[in-house]
Amino acid sequence: MLFDKEIVELFISTIKKEGSITLPAQGSSMYPFIKNGDVCNFTGCLPSYLKKGDIVLFYASSSRLIAHRYYKELKDDGKRRYLFKGDTNVCFDEPIYPEQIVGKLVYVQKRKYKLLVTGFLAKAWAGSILHFPYLSDLLRTYLHIQQREKGRRSQ
């Protein structure tokens, strides 16, 4: 979803004032950890406290608000930038600057339960997706098959 800078500033201000912000998820780039329609809660974070595997909400140069998994910090000419990737994406996102970070995921509200990022399942999934990159390819293939089947059923 496209957002302008004023909306993003409102989200950041809400996090500072209220302590967190809750937003609905769109898309399938973090499937199955975050599914389309899940509700995600984000809190403020300083980039220096990010750990590999954290899911971070950031504002991309394409005017999109994205929540993807943190991989590493890059230092180019003394400037810090951060590298992220969706769990079902094959490639990394364009590196972002610290000022583009909006918040860090605390929990995902599924239909029947709340999935905390500090819980066993969340940590196990993060470890798996980080250490076995081919899982992204498998997930992407699975999603394409699901979409194709859904298209056939609706015809």
C-alpha positions in Angstrom: 0.0 0.0 0.0 1.3 3.5 -0.9 1.7 6.0 1.9 2.8 9.6 1.8 5.4 11.0 4.2 2.7 12.7 6.4 1.0 9.4 7.2 4.3 7.8 8.0 5.1 10.7 10.4 1.7 10.2 12.0 2.5 6.5 12.5 5.9 7.4 14.1 4.2 10.0 16.3 1.6 7.5 17.4 4.2 5.0 18.4 6.1 7.7 20.4 2.9 8.9 22.1 1.0 5.5 22.6 4.0 3.1 22.7 2.9 1.1 19.7 0.7 1.1 16.6 -1.4 -1.7 15.2 -1.8 -2.1 11.4 -3.3 -4.8 9.2 -1.0 -6.8 7.0 -1.3 -6.8 3.2 0.5 -9.1 0.8 2.3 -12.4 1.1 6.0 -11.4 1.4 6.2 -12.6 5.0 4.0 -15.8 4.6 3.3 -17.9 6.6 4.5 -15.9 9.7 2.4 -12.9 8.6 -0.5 -13.6 6.3 -2.7 -11.1 4.4 -5.3 -9.7 6.9 -3.3 -10.5 10.1 -3.0 -7.5 12.5 0.5 -6.5 13.4 1.6 -4.5 16.4 4.8 -2.4 16.2 6.7 -0.5 18.8 9.5 2.1 18.4 13.1 0.9 18.0 16.5 2.3 17.6 18.4 0.8 14.6 21.4 0.1 16.9 19.3 -2.4 18.8 18.1 -4.4 15.8 19.0 -8.1 15.9 19.2 -10.3 12.8 15.8 -11.8 12.3 13.7 -8.9 13.7 10.8 -7.8 11.6 10.9 -4.1 11.1 8.4 -1.7 9.6 10.0 0.8 7.3 9.2 3.4 4.7 10.7 2.5 1.3 11.7 5.0 -1.3 8.9 3.6 -3.5 6.4 5.3 -0.9 5.4 1.9 0.4 5.3 0.9 4.0 7.0 -2.5 4.4 7.5 -5.0 7.2 10.4 -7.3 6.4 13.0 -9.3 8.3 16.3 -7.5 9.2 19.5 -9.2 7.9 22.4 -6.8 8.5 23.8 -3.3 8.7 25.8 -1.9 5.8 28.4 0.9 6.1 29.0 2.9 3.0 31.2 6.0 3.2 30.4 6.2 6.9 26.6 6.1 6.3 24.7 3.3 8.0 22.1 1.5 5.9 20.1 -1.6 6.7 19.3 -4.7 4.6 15.9 -6.4 4.8 14.1 -9.2 3.0 10.6 -10.7 3.0 10.5 -14.3 3.9 9.0 -15.3 0.5 11.2 -12.9 -1.5 14.2 -14.2 -3.3 16.1 -10.9 -3.3 16.9 -8.3 -0.6 15.1 -5.0 -0.5 17.0 -1.8 -1.4 19.1 -0.8 1.7 17.3 1.8 3.9 18.6 4.6 6.1 17.9 4.8 9.9 15.3 7.6 9.4 13.2 5.3 7.2 12.6 2.9 10.2 9.1 3.2 11.7 9.0 0.4 14.3 9.7 -3.2 15.2 7.1 -6.0 15.3 6.0 -7.1 18.8 3.2 -9.5 17.8 0.9 -10.7 15.1 -2.7 -11.1 15.9 -4.0 -14.2 14.0 -7.7 -15.0 13.8 -7.6 -17.2 17.0 -4.4 -16.3 18.7 -1.6 -13.8 19.2 1.9 -14.8 18.0 4.6 -13.0 20.0 7.9 -12.5 18.3 9.7 -13.5 21.5 7.9 -16.9 21.5 9.3 -20.3 20.6 7.5 -20.6 17.2 8.5 -17.1 16.1 12.1 -17.7 17.0 12.2 -21.1 15.4 10.7 -19.7 12.2 13.2 -16.8 12.1 16.1 -19.1 12.6 14.9 -21.4 9.9 14.3 -18.7 7.3 17.6 -17.1 8.1 19.7 -20.2 7.9 18.0 -22.0 5.0 17.5 -19.4 2.2 16.1 -22.0 -0.1 12.9 -21.9 2.0 12.1 -18.6 0.4 12.0 -20.3 -3.0 9.8 -23.1 -1.7 7.4 -20.7 -0.1 7.2 -18.6 -3.3 6.5 -21.7 -5.4 3.8 -22.8 -2.9 2.1 -19.4 -3.0 2.1 -19.5 -6.9 0.6 -22.9 -6.9 -2.1 -21.8 -4.4 -2.9 -18.7 -6.5 -3.1 -20.8 -9.7 -5.5 -23.3 -7.9 -7.6 -20.5 -6.6 -7.9 -19.0 -10.1 -9.0 -22.4 -11.5 -11.7 -22.8 -8.8 -13.1 -19.3 -9.5 -13.5 -20.0 -13.2 
